[in-house]
Amino acid sequence: MDHNPAQEINPHIPAAARWIGATPLVVFLAVYLLTSLILRDFYAMPITVAFLVSSVYAVAITRGLSTEKRVLRFSRGVADYNLLMMIWIFVLAGAFSEAAKSIGAIDATVHLILRLLPAGLLLPGLFLASCVISLSIGTSVGTVVALVPIALGLSEPLGLPVEYIAAVVTGGAFFGDNLSFISDTTIAATRTQGCSMRDKFRVNLRIVLPAAIATFVIYAFQGAHLAETPLSTDTHSPWLALPYLVVLIAAARGINVAAVLTLGIVVCGLVGAVFGTVTFWPWIGALGQGIVGMGELIIVTMLAGGMLELIRFNGGIDYLMSGLTRGIRGKRGAEAAIAALVSVANICTANNTIAILTTGSMAREITARYGIDPRKSASILDTFSCLIQGLIPYGAQLLLAARFAEVSPIAIVGYLYYPFIMGACAILAIALRLPRKYS
């Protein structure tokens, strides 16, 4: 096998001092989250500045390398394949979102929904749609891109905060990301634990379905008072909703997200030209505006990728992993350790698939040593990685939803009922040794 320098751990940092490698994450949380809590204002500290401070700190504590080589190591994290693919998706998502808006697709889709569904069913309907679509396409990012812009159009006629509406869709998106047979987290979890996707689905569903049902009931209860809300009767051609329909169908057929968004952009242009809702140059201008609007999101993603690479290189992740596996007792403790491993890895990588791949082999060793059912360990890996991914403000899903809603990602977290309830169900599944058949 070829030597891959990106997988090295800094030899200039002794094993006893690798805790230092994890401190940039503490600096980020202190600068961003703690400052926001102290000031009671989640807009006071820009997330870009928080990542800049923690990134500079991560570069500064890297021992044994010149400044140029430290920056080069940071840049390797920025150039990670998965991160660059995510940036491509952000660029295309921004272009598609503005293109759809420029031809009137968002307004047409919103008014079509308002005509088809009673107001009292819109909240549980949005959550259910997000669950079904994410289960069909296997990606929470794709679900957020497709549904959040439409859902946000409902916030004004329903009189609800945009962060609340964004959270309804974003929370539901993690249901399918956690369960879908074509989700990369499902594939990673089952392959690392050596079980079939069908068996993992059966175990996983028993853990998270109660959370989905509870969340649906909450939205149904909260949406009941909207039954008398006067909704707009403005008429838009339903054909203008075609770009979103094409995107959803293409995604459901398993086409790559980047290809789906590219197709959506083309369809937007064709629909706009046919119905005369936009001319060529204003449409081109909308594409450029959408791409530029993703600038902050792309910068955050790049800074996070570089900082997290230095955390790994300086032994921070290795230190955390070894600490979490120390002193395991019994099956319950072993399952809790697997949950903690993938959770910490997800916090450090901001990517649930990478977190599963990073900890999968360790989880399999724990599974074999303590006699845990591989189907249960695969479910724990997938569920807890999706839980953390749904709550960290620098995860792609929350960053995208916040960008569309033009709010702080932290503002959305408070409304994310499903990830919190799912987390509670997952913890109970470990504490109470559920499901019994697989525990």
SVG drawing of the C-alpha trace seen along z (x, -y; Angstrom):
<svg xmlns="http://www.w3.org/2000/svg" viewBox="-60 -41 71 54">
<polyline fill="none" stroke="black" stroke-width="0.4" points="0.0,0.0 1.3,-3.5 2.4,-5.6 -0.2,-8.3 1.2,-11.3 -2.3,-12.6 -2.7,-9.7 0.4,-10.4 0.3,-11.6 2.8,-14.3 5.9,-12.5 7.0,-15.6 4.1,-15.3 4.5,-12.5 1.6,-10.3 1.2,-11.8 0.8,-15.3 -1.7,-14.4 -4.5,-16.0 -3.1,-19.3 -4.2,-18.3 -7.9,-18.3 -7.7,-21.8 -8.6,-23.7 -12.0,-22.2 -12.3,-23.6 -11.2,-27.0 -13.8,-27.0 -16.6,-26.0 -15.5,-28.7 -15.2,-31.4 -18.4,-30.6 -20.8,-28.9 -19.7,-30.2 -19.5,-33.8 -23.0,-33.5 -24.4,-32.2 -22.8,-34.8 -24.0,-37.6 -27.3,-35.9 -26.9,-36.7 -26.1,-34.0 -25.4,-36.6 -22.8,-38.5 -19.9,-36.1 -19.7,-35.2 -19.0,-31.5 -16.3,-32.4 -14.4,-34.4 -14.7,-31.6 -13.2,-29.1 -10.5,-31.6 -9.4,-32.0 -9.4,-28.2 -7.7,-27.5 -4.9,-30.0 -4.6,-28.4 -4.4,-24.9 -1.6,-26.0 0.3,-27.7 0.3,-24.6 1.6,-22.3 5.1,-21.3 8.2,-20.4 7.2,-22.0 8.0,-25.3 5.2,-27.7 5.0,-26.9 4.7,-23.2 2.0,-23.8 0.0,-25.7 0.5,-23.0 -0.8,-20.4 -3.8,-22.6 -4.3,-22.9 -4.4,-19.1 -7.4,-19.1 -9.0,-21.8 -8.3,-19.7 -9.9,-16.6 -12.0,-14.8 -15.1,-14.6 -14.9,-18.3 -14.3,-19.4 -17.3,-17.4 -19.4,-19.1 -18.2,-22.5 -19.3,-21.6 -22.7,-20.7 -22.8,-24.1 -22.0,-25.9 -24.6,-24.1 -27.2,-24.3 -26.7,-28.1 -27.1,-28.4 -30.2,-26.2 -31.8,-27.9 -31.5,-31.4 -32.4,-30.0 -35.6,-28.5 -36.4,-31.7 -35.8,-33.8 -38.3,-31.9 -41.0,-31.8 -40.6,-28.1 -40.5,-28.5 -43.6,-30.7 -45.5,-28.4 -44.6,-25.3 -45.6,-27.0 -49.0,-28.1 -49.5,-24.6 -48.9,-23.1 -51.2,-25.7 -54.0,-24.8 -53.6,-21.0 -53.1,-20.7 -55.1,-22.2 -53.1,-24.6 -53.5,-22.3 -51.6,-19.5 -48.7,-21.5 -46.3,-21.1 -46.7,-17.3 -46.9,-17.0 -43.6,-18.8 -41.9,-16.6 -43.4,-13.4 -42.3,-14.6 -38.8,-15.2 -38.7,-11.7 -40.0,-10.0 -37.8,-11.9 -34.6,-11.5 -35.4,-7.8 -35.9,-7.6 -32.7,-9.5 -30.5,-8.5 -29.0,-12.0 -29.9,-14.6 -28.0,-17.3 -30.0,-16.6 -33.3,-16.7 -32.3,-20.1 -31.4,-21.5 -34.7,-20.3 -37.2,-21.1 -36.0,-23.9 -36.4,-26.7 -40.0,-25.5 -40.7,-25.2 -39.4,-28.6 -42.0,-30.1 -44.6,-28.8 -43.3,-30.6 -44.9,-33.9 -48.5,-32.7 -48.4,-30.5 -46.9,-33.2 -44.1,-30.9 -40.3,-31.8 -38.1,-30.7 -35.8,-28.8 -38.7,-26.8 -39.8,-25.8 -36.2,-25.1 -35.8,-22.8 -39.0,-20.8 -37.4,-19.8 -33.8,-19.4 -34.8,-17.2 -36.8,-14.9 -33.9,-14.7 -31.9,-12.8 -34.6,-10.1 -33.8,-8.9 -30.1,-9.6 -30.1,-7.2 -32.2,-4.4 -32.0,-4.5 -30.5,-1.5 -28.6,-3.9 -27.4,-6.3 -23.6,-6.4 -23.9,-6.2 -25.8,-2.9 -23.3,-1.5 -20.4,-2.5 -22.0,-1.2 -22.9,2.2 -19.7,2.7 -17.5,1.9 -19.6,4.1 -20.1,7.0 -23.9,7.2 -26.5,6.8 -28.3,3.6 -31.7,5.3 -30.9,6.6 -29.4,3.3 -32.6,1.5 -34.8,3.7 -32.8,3.0 -32.4,-0.7 -36.1,-1.2 -37.1,0.1 -34.9,-2.5 -35.8,-5.6 -39.4,-5.0 -40.8,-5.9 -38.9,-9.2 -40.3,-9.9 -43.9,-9.1 -43.4,-11.4 -42.1,-14.2 -45.0,-13.8 -47.5,-14.1 -45.8,-17.2 -46.0,-18.9 -49.6,-17.8 -50.4,-19.3 -48.5,-22.5 -50.0,-22.8 -53.6,-22.3 -54.1,-26.0 -53.1,-26.8 -56.3,-25.3 -58.0,-28.7 -55.0,-30.6 -56.1,-32.5 -53.8,-31.3 -53.0,-33.1 -55.2,-32.4 -52.8,-33.9 -52.6,-31.8 -49.3,-30.6 -48.8,-28.2 -48.2,-24.7 -45.8,-24.1 -43.3,-26.5 -42.9,-23.9 -41.4,-21.4 -37.7,-22.0 -38.4,-20.8 -40.3,-17.8 -37.5,-16.9 -34.9,-17.3 -36.9,-15.0 -37.5,-12.4 -33.9,-12.3 -32.6,-12.1 -35.1,-9.3 -33.6,-7.3 -30.2,-7.5 -28.5,-10.0 -25.6,-11.8 -26.6,-15.0 -24.3,-17.2 -25.7,-15.8 -29.3,-16.3 -28.6,-19.9 -27.0,-20.5 -30.1,-19.0 -32.3,-21.2 -30.5,-24.4 -30.9,-23.5 -34.7,-22.7 -35.0,-26.1 -33.7,-27.9 -35.9,-26.0 -39.0,-26.5 -38.3,-30.2 -37.8,-30.6 -40.9,-28.7 -43.2,-30.5 -41.5,-33.8 -40.9,-34.4 -37.2,-35.2 -34.9,-36.3 -31.4,-34.9 -29.2,-37.5 -31.3,-38.0 -31.2,-34.2 -27.5,-34.1 -27.2,-36.9 -29.3,-34.8 -26.9,-31.9 -24.0,-34.1 -25.8,-35.6 -26.6,-32.1 -23.0,-31.0 -21.6,-34.2 -24.2,-33.8 -22.6,-30.5 -19.3,-32.2 -19.5,-32.2 -20.6,-28.6 -17.7,-27.6 -15.2,-29.5 -16.5,-27.9 -16.3,-24.5 -12.7,-25.1 -11.6,-26.4 -13.3,-23.6 -11.6,-21.0 -8.1,-22.5 -8.6,-22.8 -9.9,-19.3 -7.0,-17.9 -4.6,-19.5 -6.6,-18.1 -6.1,-14.6 -2.4,-15.2 -1.6,-16.4 -3.1,-13.3 -6.2,-14.9 -8.6,-12.3 -6.3,-9.5 -6.2,-10.8 -10.0,-11.1 -10.6,-7.6 -8.2,-5.9 -9.7,-7.8 -13.3,-6.7 -12.4,-3.0 -10.6,-2.9 -12.4,-1.0 -15.3,0.5 -17.4,2.9 -20.1,5.2 -22.2,5.0 -24.0,1.8 -20.7,0.1 -19.4,1.4 -22.4,0.1 -22.1,-3.3 -18.4,-3.4 -19.3,-2.8 -21.8,-5.6 -19.3,-8.0 -16.6,-7.1 -18.6,-7.9 -20.1,-11.0 -16.7,-12.5 -15.4,-11.5 -18.4,-13.3 -17.7,-16.4 -14.1,-16.4 -14.9,-15.7 -18.3,-17.3 -19.1,-14.4 -21.1,-11.4 -19.9,-9.1 -16.2,-9.8 -16.9,-9.5 -18.3,-6.0 -15.4,-5.0 -12.9,-6.4 -14.3,-4.5 -15.8,-1.4 -12.8,0.9 -12.6,0.0 -16.3,0.5 -16.0,3.9 -13.2,4.9 -15.4,3.9 -18.3,5.8 -16.3,9.0 -14.7,8.6 -17.9,8.0 -20.3,10.2 -22.4,7.4 -24.7,8.1 -23.1,6.5 -26.6,5.3 -26.9,3.4 -23.4,1.9 -24.1,0.8 -27.3,-0.9 -25.6,-2.7 -22.9,-4.0 -25.4,-5.3 -27.9,-6.7 -25.4,-8.6 -23.4,-9.9 -26.7,-11.3 -27.6,-12.7 -24.4,-14.7 -24.4,-15.7 -27.9,-17.2 -26.8,-19.3 -23.4,-20.7 -23.7,-24.2 -20.9,-23.6 -22.4,-20.5 -23.3,-20.8 -27.0,-20.3 -27.4,-23.0 -25.1,-25.4 -27.1,-24.9 -30.5,-25.3 -29.2,-28.4 -27.9,-29.9 -31.3,-29.4 -33.2,-30.9 -30.6,-33.6 -30.3,-32.9 -27.6,-31.5 -27.3,-27.7 -27.6,-27.8 -31.1,-29.4 -32.3,-26.3 -30.9,-23.8 -33.5,-24.8 -36.3,-23.7 -34.8,-20.4 -37.2,-18.1 -36.5,-14.9 -32.7,-14.7 -33.2,-15.3 -35.9,-12.7 -34.0,-10.3 -31.0,-10.8 -33.1,-10.1 -34.5,-6.9 -31.0,-5.8 -29.7,-6.3 -32.6,-4.4 -31.9,-1.6 -28.5,-1.2 -29.5,-1.8 -32.5,0.6 -30.8,3.1 -33.3,2.6 -34.4,4.1 -34.2,7.3 -33.7,9.6 -30.6,7.8 -29.1,7.0"/>
</svg>
